[in-house]
């Protein structure tokens, strides 16, 4: 007979722990059991009393059928969406549980139904709904914002469209104009014609974000062929709760300057003596070490996967207890230089990676 009493006791104890204890007190036990699930089986002892004195030999015993399905679902839901997808390849038992609505319902934000209408996304399962919200941001609030999920964690992400932002002189055609762009997720975008007072501000209720999460705010924009005024002029970015402390940093909106910092070309003179003549050639020096320019490059725009540019304006940690409006502002109002040639899609607020 198989000796599995000890293992059943341990798994039953783990199930009770999942039901009755705080998650931060049982994470080491869950981590240990996750290793068991990934292996697909654990080694037990088989006793054979037939044949005289009998003996013991090692055998591979699958204990998944001993665990209640609800216990396995609890364990899988305490991992991550990526782990759940990997578990689908371990066994048919785990695939059935890891693809269930019970598991993926817990990967979705608890209040997702207050943002997403069940009829707005025709999905056949909670897993399909999760990945649909990751890959295709959903327009909300009359198309002025978009809602999506970060694929690795299921945390909430938002983008405030240009229409949802407060843009100084934004309604004056002499300074700004509103145009549709096929590559924008919103109906129209704001194109900067020419201003000397550049100021954009966005606000969002802090309670809309996922708790216990470090967020970044990123200006999403493009530069036209005739962009000017931002080449060597930093702009000021601030983020914080209205009426509270704010963090500030200086960033650049000139994409070409950021590229030059990454791949800097330094002319060098190389003299060659040919038939009593010295011929000079210009060569490219090796690009500087990336570590030397990390800080400078970080304050310059980088290209996104969708073809737009973005620059990080700041960070904010939401612990789940704060209340009020999170305000993000980017401005240049001190130098008086004229600037133009930016196309603003919006400000994206998403969890910080790494």
SULMO-V848827 format. One record per helix or strand of 3 or more residues. SS is the DSSP state (@ for helix, = for strand). FROM is the first residue (numbers start at 0). LEN is the number of residues. If there is no record, write none. Layout:
BEGIN
ss = [SS & SS]
from = [FROM & FROM]
len = [LEN & LEN]
END
This chain:
BEGIN
ss = [@ & @ & = & = & @ & @ & @ & @ & @ & @ & = & = & = & @ & = & = & = & @ & = & = & = & @ & = & = & @ & = & = & =]
from = [4 & 22 & 41 & 54 & 68 & 80 & 91 & 100 & 111 & 125 & 137 & 144 & 155 & 161 & 175 & 188 & 197 & 205 & 212 & 234 & 245 & 254 & 266 & 276 & 289 & 308 & 324 & 338]
len = [16 & 17 & 7 & 7 & 9 & 7 & 7 & 7 & 3 & 10 & 3 & 5 & 6 & 3 & 4 & 4 & 8 & 3 & 16 & 7 & 6 & 8 & 8 & 8 & 9 & 10 & 8 & 13]
END
